[in-house]
Protein backbone atom coordinates (compact mmCIF):
# COMPACT_ATOMS: atom_id res chain seq x y z
CA UNK A 1 0.00 0.00 0.00
CA UNK A 2 1.28 3.48 -0.84
CA UNK A 3 2.34 5.69 2.02
CA UNK A 4 -0.17 8.34 3.05
CA UNK A 5 0.61 11.69 1.42
CA UNK A 6 0.16 15.28 2.61
CA UNK A 7 0.09 17.99 -0.05
CA UNK A 8 -0.18 21.58 1.24
CA UNK A 9 -2.62 23.85 -0.57
CA UNK A 10 -1.53 27.20 -1.99
CA UNK A 11 -3.48 28.83 0.82
CA UNK A 12 -4.49 27.26 4.14
CA UNK A 13 -5.01 23.52 4.36
CA UNK A 14 -3.54 20.32 3.00
CA UNK A 15 -4.88 17.43 0.93
CA UNK A 16 -4.45 13.95 2.38
CA UNK A 17 -3.87 11.24 -0.23
CA UNK A 18 -3.37 7.49 -0.43
CA UNK A 19 -5.97 6.75 2.23
CA UNK A 20 -9.36 5.01 2.00
CA UNK A 21 -11.44 6.15 4.97
CA UNK A 22 -14.01 3.43 4.31
CA UNK A 23 -11.35 0.91 5.35
CA UNK A 24 -10.42 2.79 8.49
CA UNK A 25 -6.78 3.68 9.07
CA UNK A 26 -3.88 2.31 11.04
CA UNK A 27 -2.80 4.09 14.22
CA UNK A 28 0.29 5.32 12.39
CA UNK A 29 -1.73 6.76 9.51
CA UNK A 30 -4.24 8.29 11.90
CA UNK A 31 -1.44 10.02 13.81
CA UNK A 32 -0.11 11.38 10.51
CA UNK A 33 -3.57 12.77 9.73
CA UNK A 34 -3.90 14.17 13.25
CA UNK A 35 -0.57 15.99 12.93
CA UNK A 36 -1.56 17.41 9.54
CA UNK A 37 -4.78 18.69 11.08
CA UNK A 38 -2.83 20.36 13.91
CA UNK A 39 -0.29 21.85 11.50
CA UNK A 40 -2.72 23.13 8.86
CA UNK A 41 -6.04 23.56 10.68
CA UNK A 42 -7.77 22.26 7.55
CA UNK A 43 -7.50 18.97 5.67
CA UNK A 44 -9.17 17.57 2.57
CA UNK A 45 -9.77 14.06 1.25
CA UNK A 46 -10.72 13.12 -2.32
CA UNK A 47 -12.36 10.11 -3.94
CA UNK A 48 -13.85 8.73 -0.73
CA UNK A 49 -16.96 6.55 -0.55
CA UNK A 50 -18.11 6.37 3.06
CA UNK A 51 -21.41 5.44 4.64
CA UNK A 52 -23.00 7.50 7.42
CA UNK A 53 -21.80 4.83 9.87
CA UNK A 54 -18.21 5.24 8.63
CA UNK A 55 -18.54 9.02 8.79
CA UNK A 56 -19.55 8.70 12.44
CA UNK A 57 -16.81 6.17 13.20
CA UNK A 58 -14.13 8.45 11.71
CA UNK A 59 -15.44 11.41 13.71
CA UNK A 60 -15.44 9.46 16.97
CA UNK A 61 -11.72 8.78 16.61
CA UNK A 62 -11.22 12.52 17.10
CA UNK A 63 -13.52 13.09 20.06
CA UNK A 64 -17.10 13.43 21.19
CA UNK A 65 -19.72 14.42 18.62
CA UNK A 66 -21.77 17.57 19.12
CA UNK A 67 -25.46 16.96 18.38
CA UNK A 68 -26.39 20.11 16.46
CA UNK A 69 -29.17 22.23 17.99
CA UNK A 70 -30.24 24.02 14.84
CA UNK A 71 -29.76 21.85 11.74
CA UNK A 72 -32.10 19.09 10.64
CA UNK A 73 -30.41 15.73 11.29
CA UNK A 74 -30.01 13.07 8.65
CA UNK A 75 -32.83 10.57 9.06
CA UNK A 76 -31.70 7.83 11.45
CA UNK A 77 -28.40 9.56 12.25
CA UNK A 78 -28.81 12.30 14.87
CA UNK A 79 -25.02 12.78 14.95
CA UNK A 80 -25.06 14.03 11.33
CA UNK A 81 -26.50 17.42 10.39
CA UNK A 82 -27.88 17.86 6.88
CA UNK A 83 -26.77 20.99 5.01
CA UNK A 84 -29.15 21.16 2.07
CA UNK A 85 -30.27 23.58 -0.63
CA UNK A 86 -33.10 22.68 -3.02
CA UNK A 87 -33.40 23.94 -6.63
CA UNK A 88 -36.26 26.30 -5.71
CA UNK A 89 -34.42 27.89 -2.77
CA UNK A 90 -32.43 31.09 -3.21
CA UNK A 91 -30.62 31.16 0.13
CA UNK A 92 -27.95 28.68 1.15
CA UNK A 93 -26.75 27.83 4.65
CA UNK A 94 -23.38 29.26 5.62
CA UNK A 95 -23.29 31.86 2.86
CA UNK A 96 -20.99 34.30 4.67
CA UNK A 97 -17.70 34.22 6.53
CA UNK A 98 -18.08 32.49 9.89
CA UNK A 99 -16.73 29.85 12.24
CA UNK A 100 -19.08 27.24 13.67
CA UNK A 101 -20.15 27.31 17.31
CA UNK A 102 -18.16 30.33 18.50
CA UNK A 103 -21.34 31.08 20.49
CA UNK A 104 -20.63 28.10 22.77
CA UNK A 105 -18.75 28.34 26.06
CA UNK A 106 -16.49 25.58 24.72
CA UNK A 107 -16.50 26.13 20.94
CA UNK A 108 -16.53 23.15 18.62
CA UNK A 109 -13.14 21.67 17.75
CA UNK A 110 -13.91 20.91 14.13
CA UNK A 111 -16.43 19.93 11.49
CA UNK A 112 -16.22 17.03 9.03
CA UNK A 113 -18.26 17.75 5.89
CA UNK A 114 -18.99 15.02 3.35
CA UNK A 115 -20.32 15.79 -0.14
CA UNK A 116 -23.46 13.74 -0.85
CA UNK A 117 -25.10 15.52 -3.79
CA UNK A 118 -23.43 18.30 -5.77
CA UNK A 119 -24.56 20.74 -8.46
CA UNK A 120 -22.94 20.36 -11.92
CA UNK A 121 -20.83 23.41 -11.12
CA UNK A 122 -20.47 25.92 -8.30
CA UNK A 123 -20.94 25.44 -4.57
CA UNK A 124 -17.26 25.75 -3.65
CA UNK A 125 -16.30 26.54 -0.05
CA UNK A 126 -13.80 29.24 0.89
CA UNK A 127 -11.58 28.79 3.93
CA UNK A 128 -9.54 31.54 5.61
CA UNK A 129 -6.50 31.05 7.86
CA UNK A 130 -6.91 32.97 11.10
CA UNK A 131 -3.35 32.28 12.28
CA UNK A 132 -1.93 33.85 9.13
CA UNK A 133 -4.40 36.72 9.46
CA UNK A 134 -3.29 37.42 13.02
CA UNK A 135 0.40 37.15 12.16
CA UNK A 136 -0.02 39.69 9.34
CA UNK A 137 -1.54 42.34 11.63
CA UNK A 138 0.64 45.35 12.37
CA UNK A 139 2.22 45.57 15.80
CA UNK A 140 -0.05 48.41 16.88
CA UNK A 141 -3.17 46.32 16.21
CA UNK A 142 -1.71 43.26 17.93
CA UNK A 143 -1.02 45.40 21.01
CA UNK A 144 -4.58 46.74 20.89
CA UNK A 145 -6.04 43.22 20.73
CA UNK A 146 -3.96 41.97 23.67
CA UNK A 147 -6.40 41.44 26.52
CA UNK A 148 -9.52 42.32 24.53
CA UNK A 149 -12.52 40.00 24.74
CA UNK A 150 -15.40 39.65 22.29
CA UNK A 151 -19.05 38.76 22.81
CA UNK A 152 -20.44 35.89 20.69
CA UNK A 153 -24.12 35.07 20.25
CA UNK A 154 -26.24 32.52 18.39
CA UNK A 155 -29.28 34.79 18.46
CA UNK A 156 -28.53 37.06 15.50
CA UNK A 157 -28.37 34.07 13.14
CA UNK A 158 -30.50 31.29 14.65
CA UNK A 159 -32.82 33.19 17.05
CA UNK A 160 -36.45 34.20 16.55
CA UNK A 161 -35.27 37.58 15.24
CA UNK A 162 -32.15 36.18 13.57
CA UNK A 163 -31.15 36.25 9.94
CA UNK A 164 -32.31 32.71 9.13
CA UNK A 165 -35.59 32.97 11.02
CA UNK A 166 -36.60 35.88 8.81
CA UNK A 167 -35.64 34.03 5.64
CA UNK A 168 -38.25 31.44 4.67
CA UNK A 169 -35.83 29.72 2.27
CA UNK A 170 -33.36 28.99 5.06
CA UNK A 171 -35.80 28.71 7.93
CA UNK A 172 -37.43 25.51 6.64
CA UNK A 173 -34.05 23.74 6.95
CA UNK A 174 -33.31 25.01 10.45
CA UNK A 175 -35.20 24.87 13.70
CA UNK A 176 -35.16 25.44 17.44
CA UNK A 177 -34.93 29.22 17.36
CA UNK A 178 -36.13 29.23 20.96
CA UNK A 179 -33.00 27.30 21.92
CA UNK A 180 -30.83 29.98 20.31
CA UNK A 181 -32.64 32.73 22.19
CA UNK A 182 -32.28 30.80 25.45
CA UNK A 183 -28.49 30.51 25.10
CA UNK A 184 -26.50 33.09 27.03
CA UNK A 185 -24.02 35.11 25.03
CA UNK A 186 -20.43 34.06 25.69
CA UNK A 187 -17.06 35.79 25.94
CA UNK A 188 -13.84 34.69 24.21
CA UNK A 189 -10.50 36.45 23.76
CA UNK A 190 -10.25 38.33 20.47
CA UNK A 191 -6.89 36.62 19.95
CA UNK A 192 -6.58 33.07 21.29
CA UNK A 193 -3.70 30.65 21.63
CA UNK A 194 -4.65 27.58 19.61
CA UNK A 195 -4.89 24.50 21.88
CA UNK A 196 -3.23 22.18 19.31
CA UNK A 197 -0.75 24.27 17.35
CA UNK A 198 0.10 26.89 19.96
CA UNK A 199 -0.29 29.57 17.26
CA UNK A 200 -1.89 32.91 17.98
CA UNK A 201 -5.29 33.02 16.24
CA UNK A 202 -7.67 35.85 15.42
CA UNK A 203 -10.94 34.61 16.95
CA UNK A 204 -13.84 36.83 15.85
CA UNK A 205 -16.29 36.28 13.00
CA UNK A 206 -19.00 38.29 11.30
CA UNK A 207 -21.80 35.77 11.90
CA UNK A 208 -21.62 35.34 15.65
CA UNK A 209 -19.40 38.08 17.14
CA UNK A 210 -21.65 40.94 18.25
CA UNK A 211 -19.24 43.28 20.02
CA UNK A 212 -16.14 43.91 22.10
CA UNK A 213 -16.67 43.48 25.83
CA UNK A 214 -16.89 46.88 27.51
CA UNK A 215 -16.96 48.84 24.23
CA UNK A 216 -19.83 50.71 22.60
CA UNK A 217 -21.46 49.11 19.59
CA UNK A 218 -20.06 51.85 17.34
CA UNK A 219 -16.49 51.36 18.55
CA UNK A 220 -16.87 47.58 18.48
CA UNK A 221 -18.09 47.53 14.89
CA UNK A 222 -15.34 49.89 13.76
CA UNK A 223 -12.65 47.51 15.02
CA UNK A 224 -14.45 44.32 14.01
CA UNK A 225 -15.11 45.48 10.45
CA UNK A 226 -11.43 46.33 10.11
CA UNK A 227 -10.47 42.85 11.32
CA UNK A 228 -13.02 41.14 9.05
CA UNK A 229 -11.77 42.98 5.95
CA UNK A 230 -8.18 42.13 6.85
CA UNK A 231 -8.83 38.42 7.45
CA UNK A 232 -10.83 37.91 4.25
CA UNK A 233 -7.96 38.92 1.95
CA UNK A 234 -7.18 36.45 -0.83
CA UNK A 235 -3.70 35.77 0.55
CA UNK A 236 -5.25 34.00 3.56
CA UNK A 237 -7.86 32.02 1.59
CA UNK A 238 -8.16 28.59 -0.06
CA UNK A 239 -11.09 27.92 -2.37
CA UNK A 240 -12.07 24.24 -2.25
CA UNK A 241 -13.81 22.77 -5.27
CA UNK A 242 -16.14 20.00 -4.22
CA UNK A 243 -16.22 16.83 -6.31
CA UNK A 244 -18.00 13.49 -5.73
CA UNK A 245 -16.23 11.76 -2.85
CA UNK A 246 -14.77 14.96 -1.36
CA UNK A 247 -14.47 15.47 2.39
CA UNK A 248 -13.33 18.61 4.20
CA UNK A 249 -12.33 18.67 7.87
CA UNK A 250 -11.70 22.11 9.29
CA UNK A 251 -10.64 23.36 12.70
CA UNK A 252 -13.23 25.88 13.86
CA UNK A 253 -10.69 27.54 16.15
CA UNK A 254 -8.19 28.13 13.31
CA UNK A 255 -10.31 28.95 10.24
CA UNK A 256 -13.29 30.76 8.86
CA UNK A 257 -15.37 29.27 6.06
CA UNK A 258 -17.86 30.57 3.50
CA UNK A 259 -20.16 28.40 1.34
CA UNK A 260 -20.56 30.04 -2.07
CA UNK A 261 -24.12 30.37 -3.34
CA UNK A 262 -23.51 30.30 -7.09
CA UNK A 263 -25.59 27.31 -8.19
CA UNK A 264 -29.15 28.61 -8.36
CA UNK A 265 -31.70 26.07 -9.56
CA UNK A 266 -29.56 23.10 -8.49
CA UNK A 267 -29.61 20.76 -5.48
CA UNK A 268 -26.68 20.46 -3.06
CA UNK A 269 -26.69 18.11 -0.06
CA UNK A 270 -23.85 17.79 2.44
CA UNK A 271 -23.51 15.78 5.66
CA UNK A 272 -21.74 17.48 8.57
CA UNK A 273 -20.51 16.13 11.88
CA UNK A 274 -19.24 18.62 14.43
CA UNK A 275 -16.84 17.67 17.22
CA UNK A 276 -16.85 18.99 20.74
CA UNK A 277 -14.02 21.34 21.70
CA UNK A 278 -12.66 23.06 24.78
CA UNK A 279 -12.52 26.43 26.47
CA UNK A 280 -10.26 28.96 24.73
CA UNK A 281 -7.57 31.12 26.27
CA UNK A 282 -5.54 34.10 25.12
Order of alpha helices (4+ residues) and beta strands (2+ residues): beta-beta-alpha-beta-alpha-beta-beta-beta-beta-beta-alpha-alpha-beta-alpha-alpha-alpha-beta-beta-beta-beta-alpha-beta-beta-beta-beta
